[in-house]
Amino acid sequence: MTDPEARTGKFLAAQWRRLVMLNYEADPAVLRPFVPRGVELDTWGGKHFVSVVGFQFLDTRLLGVPVPFHRDFDEINLRFYVRRRADDGWRRGVVFVKEIVPRPALAAVARAGYGEKYVARPMRHRIDLAPDRDTPDGVVEYSWRDAGAWHHVRATTQGSAEPLVEGSQEQFITEHYWGYAAQRGGGTVEYRVEHPSWHVWQAAEPGLDCDVEQVYGRAFVESLATEPVSAFVADGSPVVVRRGTRI
């Protein structure tokens, strides 16, 4: 089979930094209506997860070109985990339920390029975390305004950032290297996301202050109303997103 890097060019390059990841167990019946054609739900330890992820997009370049006033911004997304059997084996990926960015042009490009569910909302962040991985504790918080109210996702880091453990839940959450998006009229776009393995801080006091029904829909109220089963902050890295192909 043709190597993905050879058949699909680079669409976007950026740095993803200071990723807050709050992970919740979900009923697969809630997720199935959102599963694109050609993929299936993925599990860890026999359980299905949804994650609320907030992070910084830095030094963003589309087709190798920096876009003025759109290089550095925040994103918050709700995602779950899928897989697809290809000729080269299982490809583990994510499906986004909703992605929030601060500028309409960013949302429009992502919707046009991949059919992803981007929306634009006012956003802000608070990051009290030094770049040194050995810094003991810090706070990372991302906020967005929707329907007249501010919503927040946050975590307080503990200890030092550590490499991922093989087979761990942290590895499962962070190392799904494909994205899948359902398209209008049927079909699915598949795209590859490339980045090295990250280091993670375990998180204390994880918080999601959000009107879940207003932001994500009634289907996710039960899952996101509980305490997250895990929470951590990843340091992040440079990232490349390849052009999508239909499957």
Short mmCIF file of the C-alpha atoms (twelve columns), coordinates in Angstrom:
data_MODEL
# 
_entry.id   MODEL 
# 
loop_
_atom_site.group_PDB 
_atom_site.id 
_atom_site.type_symbol 
_atom_site.label_atom_id 
_atom_site.label_alt_id 
_atom_site.label_comp_id 
_atom_site.label_asym_id 
_atom_site.label_seq_id 
_atom_site.Cartn_x 
_atom_site.Cartn_y 
_atom_site.Cartn_z 
_atom_site.pdbx_PDB_model_num 
ATOM 1   C CA . MET A 1   0.000   0.000  0.000  1 
ATOM 2   C CA . THR A 2   1.217   3.547  -0.718 1 
ATOM 3   C CA . ASP A 3   2.694   5.235  2.328  1 
ATOM 4   C CA . PRO A 4   0.301   7.919  3.659  1 
ATOM 5   C CA . GLU A 5   3.008   10.592 3.605  1 
ATOM 6   C CA . ALA A 6   3.590   9.924  -0.099 1 
ATOM 7   C CA . ARG A 7   -0.037  10.069 -1.159 1 
ATOM 8   C CA . THR A 8   -1.278  12.929 0.993  1 
ATOM 9   C CA . GLY A 9   0.435   16.287 1.303  1 
ATOM 10  C CA . LYS A 10  0.799   18.440 4.354  1 
ATOM 11  C CA . PHE A 11  -2.317  20.545 4.965  1 
ATOM 12  C CA . LEU A 12  -1.520  22.102 8.324  1 
ATOM 13  C CA . ALA A 13  1.528   22.404 10.560 1 
ATOM 14  C CA . ALA A 14  1.425   23.853 14.060 1 
ATOM 15  C CA . GLN A 15  2.346   23.286 17.644 1 
ATOM 16  C CA . TRP A 16  -0.221  21.853 20.052 1 
ATOM 17  C CA . ARG A 17  0.704   22.812 23.584 1 
ATOM 18  C CA . ARG A 18  -0.623  22.500 27.145 1 
ATOM 19  C CA . LEU A 19  -3.402  20.031 26.402 1 
ATOM 20  C CA . VAL A 20  -5.948  19.581 29.190 1 
ATOM 21  C CA . MET A 21  -7.640  16.193 28.736 1 
ATOM 22  C CA . LEU A 22  -10.686 15.259 30.814 1 
ATOM 23  C CA . ASN A 23  -11.893 11.758 30.006 1 
ATOM 24  C CA . TYR A 24  -15.328 10.301 30.717 1 
ATOM 25  C CA . GLU A 25  -16.794 6.852  30.259 1 
ATOM 26  C CA . ALA A 26  -19.637 6.887  27.732 1 
ATOM 27  C CA . ASP A 27  -22.471 4.585  26.763 1 
ATOM 28  C CA . PRO A 28  -21.664 3.269  23.253 1 
ATOM 29  C CA . ALA A 29  -25.327 3.748  22.333 1 
ATOM 30  C CA . VAL A 30  -24.777 7.503  22.722 1 
ATOM 31  C CA . LEU A 31  -21.734 7.456  20.443 1 
ATOM 32  C CA . ARG A 32  -22.962 5.214  17.619 1 
ATOM 33  C CA . PRO A 33  -25.082 7.885  15.864 1 
ATOM 34  C CA . PHE A 34  -21.908 9.982  15.515 1 
ATOM 35  C CA . VAL A 35  -19.707 7.199  14.080 1 
ATOM 36  C CA . PRO A 36  -18.772 7.907  10.433 1 
ATOM 37  C CA . ARG A 37  -19.243 5.232  7.797  1 
ATOM 38  C CA . GLY A 38  -16.358 2.775  7.552  1 
ATOM 39  C CA . VAL A 39  -15.053 2.978  11.132 1 
ATOM 40  C CA . GLU A 40  -16.037 1.383  14.432 1 
ATOM 41  C CA . LEU A 41  -15.859 2.373  18.077 1 
ATOM 42  C CA . ASP A 42  -12.550 1.750  19.821 1 
ATOM 43  C CA . THR A 43  -12.213 0.762  23.477 1 
ATOM 44  C CA . TRP A 44  -9.654  0.636  26.247 1 
ATOM 45  C CA . GLY A 45  -10.172 -1.993 28.906 1 
ATOM 46  C CA . GLY A 46  -13.547 -2.751 27.350 1 
ATOM 47  C CA . LYS A 47  -14.762 0.809  27.985 1 
ATOM 48  C CA . HIS A 48  -15.719 3.645  25.647 1 
ATOM 49  C CA . PHE A 49  -14.547 7.180  26.326 1 
ATOM 50  C CA . VAL A 50  -15.298 10.746 25.378 1 
ATOM 51  C CA . SER A 51  -12.772 13.483 26.114 1 
ATOM 52  C CA . VAL A 52  -13.043 17.222 26.554 1 
ATOM 53  C CA . VAL A 53  -9.730  18.637 25.344 1 
ATOM 54  C CA . GLY A 54  -8.515  22.225 25.583 1 
ATOM 55  C CA . PHE A 55  -5.176  23.334 24.140 1 
ATOM 56  C CA . GLN A 56  -3.131  26.019 22.421 1 
ATOM 57  C CA . PHE A 57  -2.647  26.089 18.654 1 
ATOM 58  C CA . LEU A 58  0.647   27.932 18.057 1 
ATOM 59  C CA . ASP A 59  2.637   28.950 14.962 1 
ATOM 60  C CA . THR A 60  -0.099  27.633 12.670 1 
ATOM 61  C CA . ARG A 61  0.616   27.335 8.948  1 
ATOM 62  C CA . LEU A 62  -1.810  26.302 6.229  1 
ATOM 63  C CA . LEU A 63  -0.126  24.746 3.196  1 
ATOM 64  C CA . GLY A 64  3.141   26.033 4.599  1 
ATOM 65  C CA . VAL A 65  1.970   29.644 4.819  1 
ATOM 66  C CA . PRO A 66  1.355   31.503 8.109  1 
ATOM 67  C CA . VAL A 67  -2.034  33.215 8.103  1 
ATOM 68  C CA . PRO A 68  -1.925  36.760 9.544  1 
ATOM 69  C CA . PHE A 69  -3.821  37.117 12.862 1 
ATOM 70  C CA . HIS A 70  -4.618  33.384 12.870 1 
ATOM 71  C CA . ARG A 71  -1.328  31.791 13.937 1 
ATOM 72  C CA . ASP A 72  -1.911  31.461 17.685 1 
ATOM 73  C CA . PHE A 73  -5.272  30.571 19.190 1 
ATOM 74  C CA . ASP A 74  -7.060  28.177 21.557 1 
ATOM 75  C CA . GLU A 75  -9.237  25.197 20.734 1 
ATOM 76  C CA . ILE A 76  -11.633 23.152 22.848 1 
ATOM 77  C CA . ASN A 77  -13.121 19.961 21.477 1 
ATOM 78  C CA . LEU A 78  -15.286 17.029 22.465 1 
ATOM 79  C CA . ARG A 79  -14.085 13.793 20.871 1 
ATOM 80  C CA . PHE A 80  -14.357 10.024 21.058 1 
ATOM 81  C CA . TYR A 81  -12.280 7.118  19.777 1 
ATOM 82  C CA . VAL A 82  -12.648 4.858  16.749 1 
ATOM 83  C CA . ARG A 83  -10.622 2.512  14.591 1 
ATOM 84  C CA . ARG A 84  -10.566 1.311  10.982 1 
ATOM 85  C CA . ARG A 85  -9.003  -1.815 9.513  1 
ATOM 86  C CA . ALA A 86  -6.898  -0.796 6.508  1 
ATOM 87  C CA . ASP A 87  -4.496  -2.763 4.321  1 
ATOM 88  C CA . ASP A 88  -1.651  -1.846 6.693  1 
ATOM 89  C CA . GLY A 89  -3.565  -2.898 9.833  1 
ATOM 90  C CA . TRP A 90  -5.711  -1.093 12.386 1 
ATOM 91  C CA . ARG A 91  -5.759  2.681  12.231 1 
ATOM 92  C CA . ARG A 92  -6.820  4.222  15.510 1 
ATOM 93  C CA . GLY A 93  -8.419  7.628  15.287 1 
ATOM 94  C CA . VAL A 94  -10.776 10.197 16.746 1 
ATOM 95  C CA . VAL A 95  -14.132 11.644 15.788 1 
ATOM 96  C CA . PHE A 96  -14.962 15.168 16.880 1 
ATOM 97  C CA . VAL A 97  -18.445 15.957 18.125 1 
ATOM 98  C CA . LYS A 98  -17.697 19.684 18.253 1 
ATOM 99  C CA . GLU A 99  -14.623 21.895 17.974 1 
ATOM 100 C CA . ILE A 100 -14.569 25.450 19.276 1 
ATOM 101 C CA . VAL A 101 -12.104 28.119 18.092 1 
ATOM 102 C CA . PRO A 102 -12.130 31.906 18.565 1 
ATOM 103 C CA . ARG A 103 -12.264 33.128 14.960 1 
ATOM 104 C CA . PRO A 104 -14.884 32.478 12.259 1 
ATOM 105 C CA . ALA A 105 -12.262 32.133 9.503  1 
ATOM 106 C CA . LEU A 106 -10.617 29.233 11.331 1 
ATOM 107 C CA . ALA A 107 -13.928 27.442 11.706 1 
ATOM 108 C CA . ALA A 108 -14.800 28.022 8.044  1 
ATOM 109 C CA . VAL A 109 -11.503 26.574 6.775  1 
ATOM 110 C CA . ALA A 110 -11.848 23.440 8.906  1 
ATOM 111 C CA . ARG A 111 -15.454 22.879 7.844  1 
ATOM 112 C CA . ALA A 112 -14.567 23.318 4.186  1 
ATOM 113 C CA . GLY A 113 -11.390 21.236 4.274  1 
ATOM 114 C CA . TYR A 114 -12.562 18.246 6.286  1 
ATOM 115 C CA . GLY A 115 -16.251 18.642 7.058  1 
ATOM 116 C CA . GLU A 116 -15.397 18.921 10.749 1 
ATOM 117 C CA . LYS A 117 -17.878 20.409 13.211 1 
ATOM 118 C CA . TYR A 118 -16.145 23.693 14.013 1 
ATOM 119 C CA . VAL A 119 -17.806 26.737 15.517 1 
ATOM 120 C CA . ALA A 120 -16.393 30.131 16.509 1 
ATOM 121 C CA . ARG A 121 -16.877 31.500 20.030 1 
ATOM 122 C CA . PRO A 122 -15.100 34.111 22.171 1 
ATOM 123 C CA . MET A 123 -12.313 32.354 24.094 1 
ATOM 124 C CA . ARG A 124 -9.658  32.990 26.713 1 
ATOM 125 C CA . HIS A 125 -7.160  30.979 28.749 1 
ATOM 126 C CA . ARG A 126 -5.160  30.960 31.945 1 
ATOM 127 C CA . ILE A 127 -1.879  29.037 31.988 1 
ATOM 128 C CA . ASP A 128 0.196   29.177 35.168 1 
ATOM 129 C CA . LEU A 129 2.673   26.540 34.068 1 
ATOM 130 C CA . ALA A 130 6.346   27.112 33.353 1 
ATOM 131 C CA . PRO A 131 7.825   25.501 30.234 1 
ATOM 132 C CA . ASP A 132 10.164  23.366 32.384 1 
ATOM 133 C CA . ARG A 133 8.675   19.879 32.673 1 
ATOM 134 C CA . ASP A 134 9.995   19.604 36.246 1 
ATOM 135 C CA . THR A 135 7.895   22.473 37.548 1 
ATOM 136 C CA . PRO A 136 5.867   20.921 40.393 1 
ATOM 137 C CA . ASP A 137 2.315   22.246 40.092 1 
ATOM 138 C CA . GLY A 138 0.368   24.618 37.875 1 
ATOM 139 C CA . VAL A 139 -3.081  25.512 36.570 1 
ATOM 140 C CA . VAL A 140 -4.232  25.253 32.958 1 
ATOM 141 C CA . GLU A 141 -7.706  26.556 32.078 1 
ATOM 142 C CA . TYR A 142 -9.495  27.222 28.781 1 
ATOM 143 C CA . SER A 143 -12.776 29.117 28.590 1 
ATOM 144 C CA . TRP A 144 -15.337 29.953 25.938 1 
ATOM 145 C CA . ARG A 145 -18.520 32.011 25.815 1 
ATOM 146 C CA . ASP A 146 -21.698 30.428 24.474 1 
ATOM 147 C CA . ALA A 147 -25.335 31.547 24.775 1 
ATOM 148 C CA . GLY A 148 -24.455 34.428 27.076 1 
ATOM 149 C CA . ALA A 149 -22.372 32.461 29.590 1 
ATOM 150 C CA . TRP A 150 -18.734 31.507 30.089 1 
ATOM 151 C CA . HIS A 151 -17.825 27.801 30.215 1 
ATOM 152 C CA . HIS A 152 -14.517 26.381 31.456 1 
ATOM 153 C CA . VAL A 153 -12.307 23.293 31.335 1 
ATOM 154 C CA . ARG A 154 -9.386  23.213 33.759 1 
ATOM 155 C CA . ALA A 155 -6.900  21.058 35.616 1 
ATOM 156 C CA . THR A 156 -4.166  21.487 38.203 1 
ATOM 157 C CA . THR A 157 -1.001  19.576 37.409 1 
ATOM 158 C CA . GLN A 158 0.809   17.428 39.952 1 
ATOM 159 C CA . GLY A 159 4.465   16.461 40.036 1 
ATOM 160 C CA . SER A 160 6.567   16.247 36.892 1 
ATOM 161 C CA . ALA A 161 5.539   15.446 33.332 1 
ATOM 162 C CA . GLU A 162 6.352   11.806 32.620 1 
ATOM 163 C CA . PRO A 163 6.636   9.748  29.421 1 
ATOM 164 C CA . LEU A 164 3.617   7.676  28.465 1 
ATOM 165 C CA . VAL A 165 3.470   4.103  29.740 1 
ATOM 166 C CA . GLU A 166 2.912   1.468  27.049 1 
ATOM 167 C CA . GLY A 167 -0.674  0.209  27.169 1 
ATOM 168 C CA . SER A 168 -1.851  2.912  29.580 1 
ATOM 169 C CA . GLN A 169 -5.076  4.856  29.330 1 
ATOM 170 C CA . GLU A 170 -3.020  8.021  28.781 1 
ATOM 171 C CA . GLN A 171 -1.395  6.423  25.760 1 
ATOM 172 C CA . PHE A 172 -4.774  5.313  24.402 1 
ATOM 173 C CA . ILE A 173 -6.184  8.826  24.731 1 
ATOM 174 C CA . THR A 174 -3.225  10.686 23.237 1 
ATOM 175 C CA . GLU A 175 -1.986  8.294  20.545 1 
ATOM 176 C CA . HIS A 176 -4.848  8.014  18.074 1 
ATOM 177 C CA . TYR A 177 -3.109  9.277  14.952 1 
ATOM 178 C CA . TRP A 178 -6.025  9.461  12.502 1 
ATOM 179 C CA . GLY A 179 -9.056  11.701 12.216 1 
ATOM 180 C CA . TYR A 180 -12.417 10.712 10.706 1 
ATOM 181 C CA . ALA A 181 -15.202 13.042 9.646  1 
ATOM 182 C CA . ALA A 182 -18.579 12.134 8.156  1 
ATOM 183 C CA . GLN A 183 -19.404 14.016 4.947  1 
ATOM 184 C CA . ARG A 184 -22.652 15.401 3.657  1 
ATOM 185 C CA . GLY A 185 -24.321 12.926 1.380  1 
ATOM 186 C CA . GLY A 186 -22.448 9.987  2.890  1 
ATOM 187 C CA . GLY A 187 -18.857 8.898  2.935  1 
ATOM 188 C CA . THR A 188 -16.027 9.629  5.321  1 
ATOM 189 C CA . VAL A 189 -12.828 11.658 5.141  1 
ATOM 190 C CA . GLU A 190 -9.751  10.142 6.757  1 
ATOM 191 C CA . TYR A 191 -6.668  12.198 7.584  1 
ATOM 192 C CA . ARG A 192 -3.438  11.489 9.402  1 
ATOM 193 C CA . VAL A 193 -2.124  13.464 12.387 1 
ATOM 194 C CA . GLU A 194 1.603   13.161 13.094 1 
ATOM 195 C CA . HIS A 195 3.372   14.008 16.337 1 
ATOM 196 C CA . PRO A 196 5.868   12.394 18.708 1 
ATOM 197 C CA . SER A 197 4.805   10.752 21.939 1 
ATOM 198 C CA . TRP A 198 3.992   13.331 24.606 1 
ATOM 199 C CA . HIS A 199 4.828   13.662 28.284 1 
ATOM 200 C CA . VAL A 200 1.907   14.071 30.697 1 
ATOM 201 C CA . TRP A 201 1.259   15.504 34.124 1 
ATOM 202 C CA . GLN A 202 -1.365  13.806 36.246 1 
ATOM 203 C CA . ALA A 203 -4.070  16.315 37.135 1 
ATOM 204 C CA . ALA A 204 -5.799  17.185 40.365 1 
ATOM 205 C CA . GLU A 205 -9.025  19.130 40.695 1 
ATOM 206 C CA . PRO A 206 -10.147 18.622 37.087 1 
ATOM 207 C CA . GLY A 207 -13.170 20.723 36.273 1 
ATOM 208 C CA . LEU A 208 -15.708 21.122 33.497 1 
ATOM 209 C CA . ASP A 209 -18.066 24.018 34.162 1 
ATOM 210 C CA . CYS A 210 -20.371 23.805 31.177 1 
ATOM 211 C CA . ASP A 211 -24.022 23.787 30.176 1 
ATOM 212 C CA . VAL A 212 -23.554 20.465 28.413 1 
ATOM 213 C CA . GLU A 213 -26.985 20.341 26.807 1 
ATOM 214 C CA . GLN A 214 -26.566 23.844 25.382 1 
ATOM 215 C CA . VAL A 215 -23.025 23.278 24.096 1 
ATOM 216 C CA . TYR A 216 -22.934 19.584 23.121 1 
ATOM 217 C CA . GLY A 217 -26.513 18.346 23.127 1 
ATOM 218 C CA . ARG A 218 -28.702 16.318 25.449 1 
ATOM 219 C CA . ALA A 219 -27.058 13.027 24.450 1 
ATOM 220 C CA . PHE A 220 -23.871 13.905 26.347 1 
ATOM 221 C CA . VAL A 221 -25.417 15.272 29.546 1 
ATOM 222 C CA . GLU A 222 -25.251 12.016 31.479 1 
ATOM 223 C CA . SER A 223 -21.623 11.230 30.580 1 
ATOM 224 C CA . LEU A 224 -20.238 14.711 31.218 1 
ATOM 225 C CA . ALA A 225 -22.216 15.252 34.433 1 
ATOM 226 C CA . THR A 226 -20.066 12.669 36.230 1 
ATOM 227 C CA . GLU A 227 -16.513 13.062 37.498 1 
ATOM 228 C CA . PRO A 228 -13.929 12.275 34.818 1 
ATOM 229 C CA . VAL A 229 -12.443 8.803  35.117 1 
ATOM 230 C CA . SER A 230 -9.039  10.323 34.364 1 
ATOM 231 C CA . ALA A 231 -7.541  13.749 33.802 1 
ATOM 232 C CA . PHE A 232 -4.099  14.846 32.736 1 
ATOM 233 C CA . VAL A 233 -2.199  17.636 31.003 1 
ATOM 234 C CA . ALA A 234 0.060   16.822 28.044 1 
ATOM 235 C CA . ASP A 235 3.012   19.012 27.163 1 
ATOM 236 C CA . GLY A 236 2.356   18.734 23.415 1 
ATOM 237 C CA . SER A 237 4.683   19.108 20.435 1 
ATOM 238 C CA . PRO A 238 4.891   20.179 16.806 1 
ATOM 239 C CA . VAL A 239 2.089   18.539 14.799 1 
ATOM 240 C CA . VAL A 240 1.422   17.886 11.120 1 
ATOM 241 C CA . VAL A 241 -2.096  17.280 9.762  1 
ATOM 242 C CA . ARG A 242 -2.144  15.609 6.331  1 
ATOM 243 C CA . ARG A 243 -4.667  16.259 3.587  1 
ATOM 244 C CA . GLY A 244 -7.795  14.163 3.904  1 
ATOM 245 C CA . THR A 245 -8.837  11.351 1.581  1 
ATOM 246 C CA . ARG A 246 -12.254 9.748  1.167  1 
ATOM 247 C CA . ILE A 247 -12.627 6.157  2.258  1 
# 
